[in-house]
Structures are given as structure tokens and as C-alpha cells.
Amino acid sequence: MARTFLRHIRVASVPELKTRILKGIDEMNATPVVSRWKKFDLKVA
């Protein structure tokens, strides 16, 4: 998360930083990625 939100970011204050981070979280939540887990066996005994 830090790399995506804080890379090349320029803010003047801590409240502005908080606003930008929360906006980024909202954008990520707008288009969620569904994870499809597959069952697999490592055959470790």
C-alpha cells in the first residue's frame, strides 16, 4: 500500500496526506479483485 499511495506524492500537511491515503483506499475498494484459491497438494511427508 505504501508504494502505491506514497510514491511521488507531495503534500503540504498531515491532514492532506491522510485525505490522499483514504481516497486511494476508496478507489481500490471501488473495484475489488476476487481471489480464486485452488486446492493443491505439496506432497510433503
ABEGO torsion letter per residue (X at the ends): XAAAAABGBBBABAAAAAAAAAAAAAAAAABBBBBBBBBBBAGBX
